[in-house]
Amino acid sequence: MDRGPGHLSAGADPARPLITAEMCAAGRSLAEPRLSPDGSRVAFVAGPGSRLVVVPAGGGPELTVTADPLVASVAPYAGGAFDWVPPGDALVYVGASGGLHHVAATGGPSRLVAAGDEVASPSVSSDGARVAYVLDGRHTAVAGVAEGSQWPSRVSSAAPGPDFAFDPAWSADGSRIAWMEWDVPMMPWDGARIVTASADGGGRRMVAGGEQVAVSQPRFSPDGSRLAFLSDAGGWCNLWVAAAADGRGALPVVEEPYEHGDPPWGPGQRSFAWAPDGSALAFCRNEGGSRRLLLAGLDGSPPRQLATGIQGGLSWVGDRLAAVRSEPRRPTEIVVLDVVSGGETVVARGPVGGFEEAGLVEPEVVQWDGPAVGGLELGPVHGRLYRPSRSGTAGPPPLLVWIHGGPTGQMPAAFNARVAFFVDRGWAVLVPDHRGSTGWGRRYAQALQGRWGELDVADTAAGMRAAAEQGWADPRRMVPIGGSAGGFTVLLLLALHPELCAAGVDLYGVADLLELDETTHRFEAHYLHGVVGPLPDSVDRYRQRSPVNLADRIRAPLLILQGSSDKVVPPAQSEAVANAVRAQGGVVEHHVYEGEGHGWSRPETVVDELERTASFLRRHVLRWRA
């Protein structure tokens, strides 16, 4: 029986939540599915605990193969943590505390392949003899896989070399390596380069990209004759293929106003994959935040659909294609698709059971007029709206305005336990893609240059006004919520648009731009120079847009949640905001989770976050219901 978004089991109480905080916390993350060289098995990273798991590609029992050390954690739709060693009897992976390690595909003791505190993106050559990887975030290196083999050697250019590098990939014959690199103050989505070199470091050549073009995910064709990569040279992040392995004659496979990949916040994103015979490529298309998997030939024919909801992690061997599937109404899974028959097998599931019975909802794609800020006008602002399928009150529902982090990024239309938790409790959720978000082309994303703290705030405020005017929400019960860069926007909305905010929820949000510029981690050390402005010339802009300097204007109740070990946004930033709000007589609840970083790693923290937030909203917002 088809159970739509409004389904309730027989006898269910429409006022009783069906999704608990424990359900949201008890699941596991799934990332980086990779088919074995013969296509018979799938390996993936499962968390919490970051373990490398192997499962039959046709379905069957899981086998955890890493114990000591554990594998490094990865983002949900990225990777860069491991690779298979041909012919498929072992894997090379990044240890949680560093170093490259070799482990049998059946498990057992691991051994060190290459040392290093910061290693990433292992890629094993087709003969299984060598592994290319990134060392110290910037150097492409090669080491032997066999015990007692060659000492690691550096392939990237002589000092000083690039500032950052990701994702080395081997040619089929093992003679050349391709990777992406970039230099500060640019971020990889501002401008990057695809570089190739021989395995000994000679013949280095830039083949794509530049200061005004973002490129990523270099990958040779199975026969080594071509090179594919993502590029926004045409205004959208599309899949390109070069006619030769050295990058000559590169053209879009499908030139269209859709993105085929996400900003590379970390290594290992795999949003496209070569067909084993090199005649076609499968790729993920971002359609308003939703993802569709398409197959495109190299003959210029229109692409055809393979599946919906495929978020990434593509790996194609034989007739099988493994991927991460996640949709708003379908909890996250690792699936193996048969590209010939169209059949699919679910080989792993992330969330616990019970979510489908709660009546998960599909978001609507919405838009509103973007306000002119500093003379910049780009037309509509985009977003997604989740409407609750059941509510205990009449009239428009209360609204959470969930602002994504980054700020260069997007919150995709995928399964999101936190969103489901609150929609289940009668909240509508608006997810704005303010200007500066990805998924809508390079011009839309680059609009935030110099404007962070202006455009994101203005666009989100305009979305809240649209929600009130369009009847999406009760205008008296609208609450911005967000983490990191999203928390920054939340704090500015509370200070600059108090008439729109019944309360606010800030999760480890940026509060002091000058301090952030001095203390944040290396990857983002120059990020603010682009989205705010270079220092010292823009110092006044940093002060004027820092929420800590505007906290005395915050009057709505504020909840701040922070990790004590956050290396991206130091805990002192949240503490300073809380103290400033209290000093002016404002209502603020500030809680620090000991040992947590920039986001939560422990299930008990997730439970506390959700229950604490729900309690805060009941006390300060829902009591004003009509």
Secondary structure, DSSP 8 states (H G I E B T S, - for coil): ----TT---TT--TTS-SS-HHHHHHS-EEEEEEE-TTSSEEEEEEETTTEEEEEETT----EE---SS-B----TT---SEEEETTTTEEEEEBTTS-EEEEETT----EEEE--SSEEEEEE-TTSSEEEEEETTTEEEEEESSTT----EE-S-STT--SEEEEEEE-TTSSEEEEEEE-TTS-TTT-EEEEEEETTS-S-EEEEEETTB-EEEEEE-TTSS-EEEEE-TTSS-EEEEESSTTSTT-EESS--SSBSS---SSS----EEE-TTSSEEEEEEEETTEEEEEEEETTS---EEEEESEEEEEEEETTEEEEEEEETTEEEEEEEEETTT--EEEEEE-S-TTTGGG-----EEEEEE---BTTB--SEEEEEEE--S--SSSSS--EEEEE-SSSS----SS--HHHHHHHTTT-EEEEEE-TT-SSS-HHHHHTTTTTTTTHHHHHHHHHHHHHHHTTSS-TTSEEEEEETHHHHHHHHHHHH-GGG-S-EEEES----HHHHHHHS-GGGTTHHHHHT--TTTTHHHHHHH-GGGTGGG--S-EEEEEETT-SSS-HHHHHHHHHHHHHTT--EEEEEETT--SS--SHHHHHHHHHHHHHHHHHHTGGG--
